[in-house]
């Protein structure tokens, strides 16, 4: 859900959809890092950046191989599933105005019509902006089935690899609620016509290993407010895996980019960090 909201919040309306072709020989293995103690010996942590609208076919051979050799797969939520009753409470607005009153009238009608059949109108009135944005994305630009995250978890379970998490649903959803508000939902509604194109361009940039393009999607201020605090909280956990048994750590690509990303933070902390070359 976080990845959905962040990717969509970064979309802009464009006149025409132009998706760049992936250069010959390019590979998403560019989003795989090898992390080890400064000595170059001891357990290895693999950092792999995922995107929500990617599927199993987008995971390159080196990443599958690194996962197969790991003692544990660590992802943002691991195998955790939210309690249905608790989730229903988390997605509902508090007492007061509903979305139909918080949104401009034309935007409300557009959202209502776009989500007709996906959620009852009375229920839509009472959901939080981040959940409405998530529904809009899933309706207009469905993700592959299984998604990349699900495919990695299934592979781990099939091979008897332990699965761990970096945070819980109870920790994640309030952060999303604080980061995505009515203005963001309005922007998403306005960008609905180009949503598939925007996400296709993001997926193409991901497949090409285009760091600058991906940083352009996830490096803006709103995502920074959400990504950076979580990245900082995860850092000690990842360092513990480097010191203990190693791990394959798969998190949203936004957490691995730029000076605030996990690879740069670990390198500054003295670890030996090497990015796997595209194949």
C-alpha positions in Angstrom: 0.0 0.0 0.0 2.9 2.4 0.8 4.5 1.8 -2.6 1.2 2.3 -4.4 0.6 5.7 -2.7 4.2 6.9 -3.2 4.3 5.9 -6.8 1.0 7.5 -7.6 1.8 10.7 -5.6 4.8 11.1 -7.9 2.8 10.9 -11.1 2.2 13.9 -13.3 -0.3 14.4 -16.1 1.4 14.1 -19.5 0.1 14.7 -23.0 1.3 11.4 -24.4 2.5 8.1 -23.0 6.1 7.5 -24.1 7.7 4.5 -22.4 11.4 4.2 -23.1 12.7 0.9 -24.5 14.9 -1.0 -22.1 18.5 -0.9 -23.4 20.0 -4.1 -24.6 21.6 -6.0 -21.8 20.1 -3.8 -19.1 18.8 -5.7 -16.0 17.0 -4.9 -12.8 19.9 -6.7 -11.1 21.2 -3.1 -10.9 19.0 -2.8 -7.8 20.9 -5.5 -6.0 23.6 -4.7 -3.4 26.1 -7.0 -1.6 26.8 -5.8 2.0 29.4 -7.2 4.3 31.5 -6.2 7.2 34.4 -3.8 6.4 36.8 -6.8 6.6 35.1 -8.4 3.6 34.5 -11.6 5.6 31.5 -12.9 7.4 27.8 -13.0 6.7 26.4 -11.3 3.6 23.3 -9.2 3.4 21.8 -8.7 0.0 19.7 -5.6 -0.5 17.2 -5.8 -3.3 14.8 -3.0 -4.3 11.3 -3.9 -5.4 8.5 -2.0 -7.1 4.8 -2.7 -6.4 3.8 -2.9 -10.1 6.5 -5.4 -10.9 6.0 -9.2 -11.0 8.1 -12.4 -10.8 9.4 -11.9 -14.3 11.0 -8.6 -13.3 13.2 -10.3 -10.7 16.6 -11.0 -12.3 18.5 -14.2 -12.1 21.2 -12.8 -9.7 18.5 -11.8 -7.2 16.8 -15.2 -7.3 20.2 -16.8 -6.7 21.0 -14.5 -3.8 17.6 -15.3 -2.2 18.1 -19.1 -2.7 21.4 -18.9 -0.8 20.1 -16.8 2.1 19.1 -18.0 5.5 16.2 -15.6 5.8 14.1 -13.3 3.6 13.5 -10.0 5.2 10.8 -7.7 3.7 8.9 -4.7 4.9 5.9 -6.8 6.2 7.2 -10.3 5.8 4.4 -12.8 6.0 2.3 -10.6 8.3 -1.4 -10.2 7.4 -3.5 -7.4 9.0 -6.4 -8.4 11.3 -9.5 -7.8 9.1 -11.4 -6.0 11.9 -8.4 -3.8 12.8 -7.8 -3.0 9.1 -11.4 -1.9 8.7 -11.0 0.5 11.6 -7.7 1.8 10.2 -9.1 2.7 6.8 -12.1 4.5 8.1 -12.2 8.3 8.6 -13.0 9.5 12.1 -16.4 10.9 12.8 -17.1 14.1 10.9 -16.9 14.9 7.2 -16.7 12.1 4.7 -14.7 12.1 1.4 -17.7 13.3 -0.4 -17.5 16.5 1.7 -13.7 16.8 1.9 -13.2 16.6 -1.9 -14.3 19.2 -4.4 -17.7 18.0 -5.8 -16.4 17.2 -9.3 -13.5 15.2 -7.8 -15.8 13.2 -5.6 -18.1 12.3 -8.5 -15.0 11.3 -10.6 -13.7 9.1 -7.8 -17.1 7.6 -7.1 -17.6 6.7 -10.8 -14.0 5.4 -11.2 -14.5 3.0 -8.2 -18.0 1.9 -9.1 -18.1 -1.8 -8.5 -14.9 -1.8 -6.4 -16.5 -0.4 -3.3 -20.0 0.7 -2.2 -20.5 4.5 -2.4 -21.5 4.8 1.2 -18.3 2.9 2.2 -16.2 5.1 0.0 -17.4 8.2 1.7 -15.9 7.0 5.0 -12.5 5.8 3.9 -9.2 7.7 4.4 -7.5 9.4 1.5 -4.6 6.9 1.3 -7.0 4.0 1.0 -9.1 5.7 -1.7 -5.8 6.3 -3.6 -4.8 2.7 -3.2 -8.2 1.6 -4.6 -7.9 4.0 -7.5 -4.5 2.7 -8.4 -5.4 -0.9 -8.2 -8.6 -0.3 -10.3 -7.0 1.7 -13.1 -3.6 0.2 -13.1 -3.7 -3.4 -11.7 -0.4 -4.9 -10.5 0.8 -8.3 -11.8 -0.3 -11.4 -10.0 1.7 -12.3 -8.1 3.5 -9.1 -7.3 7.2 -9.1 -6.9 7.0 -9.1 -3.1 4.6 -12.1 -3.1 6.7 -14.0 -5.6 9.8 -13.6 -3.4 8.0 -14.7 -0.3 6.5 -17.8 -2.1 10.0 -18.7 -3.4 11.4 -18.4 0.2 8.7 -20.5 1.7 9.0 -23.2 -1.0 12.7 -23.5 -0.2 12.3 -23.5 3.5 13.9 -20.1 3.9 12.7 -18.2 7.0 10.7 -15.0 6.4 11.0 -12.0 8.7 9.6 -8.4 8.7 11.0 -4.9 9.4 7.7 -3.4 10.6 4.1 -4.4 11.3 0.8 -3.3 9.7 0.0 -1.5 12.9 3.2 0.6 12.5 2.9 1.1 8.7 -0.7 2.3 8.2 -0.6 5.3 10.6 2.5 6.5 8.8 0.7 6.2 5.4 -2.3 8.1 6.8 0.0 10.9 8.0 1.8 11.2 4.7 -1.2 11.0 2.2 -3.9 13.5 2.6 -6.8 15.0 0.6 -4.6 17.1 -1.7 -2.6 14.0 -2.7 -5.9 12.2 -3.5 -7.0 15.1 -5.6 -3.7 15.0 -7.5 -4.2 11.3 -8.1 -7.7 11.8 -9.4 -6.5 14.5 -11.7 -3.7 12.2 -13.0 -6.0 9.2 -13.5 -5.9 9.5 -17.3 -2.1 9.0 -17.3 -1.8 6.7 -14.3 -1.1 3.5 -16.4 1.4 5.4 -18.4 3.2 6.9 -15.4 3.5 3.6 -13.7 4.6 1.9 -17.0 7.4 4.5 -17.3 8.4 3.9 -13.7 8.6 0.1 -14.4 10.6 0.7 -17.6 13.1 2.9 -15.7 13.3 0.3 -13.0 14.0 -2.4 -15.6 16.7 -0.3 -17.2 18.4 0.4 -13.8 17.9 4.1 -14.3 18.9 5.5 -10.9 18.2 9.2 -11.8 14.7 8.4 -13.2 13.8 6.4 -10.1 15.2 9.1 -7.8 12.9 11.5 -9.6 9.9 9.4 -8.7 10.8 8.8 -5.0 13.1 11.7 -4.2 10.5 14.4 -3.8 9.7 15.9 -0.4 6.5 14.1 0.4 8.0 10.6 -0.1 11.1 11.7 1.8 8.9 12.5 4.8 7.7 8.9 4.7 10.7 7.0 3.4 13.5 8.4 5.4 12.3 7.8 9.0 11.4 4.2 8.1 14.8 3.7 6.4 16.5 5.0 9.6 14.5 2.7 11.8 15.4 -0.3 9.7 19.1 0.3 9.6 20.0 -1.3 13.0 18.0 -4.4 12.1 19.9 -4.8 8.9 23.2 -4.2 10.7 22.3 -7.0 13.1 21.8 -9.4 10.1 25.3 -8.4 8.8 26.7 -9.3 12.2 24.8 -12.5 12.6 23.6 -14.8 9.8 23.1 -12.6 6.8 19.9 -12.1 4.9 18.2 -11.3 1.6 16.5 -7.9 2.3 13.8 -6.9 -0.2 12.3 -3.4 0.3 10.7 -0.8 -1.9 13.3 0.7 -4.2 12.8 4.2 -2.7 14.6 3.0 0.4 17.7 2.3 -1.6 18.2 5.4 -3.6 20.5 8.4 -3.1 22.4 9.5 -0.1 19.5 8.8 2.2 19.2 5.2 1.0 20.3 2.1 2.8 23.3 1.3 0.6 24.7 4.8 1.2 24.0 4.8 4.9 25.6 1.4 5.3 28.7 2.5 3.4 29.0 5.6 5.6 28.8 3.4 8.6 31.9 1.5 7.4 30.4 -1.6 5.8 31.7 -2.9 2.5 28.9 -2.2 0.0 29.0 -3.3 -3.6 26.3 -2.9 -6.2 25.8 -5.9 -8.4 26.5 -4.9 -12.1 23.7 -5.3 -14.6 23.9 -8.4 -16.8 
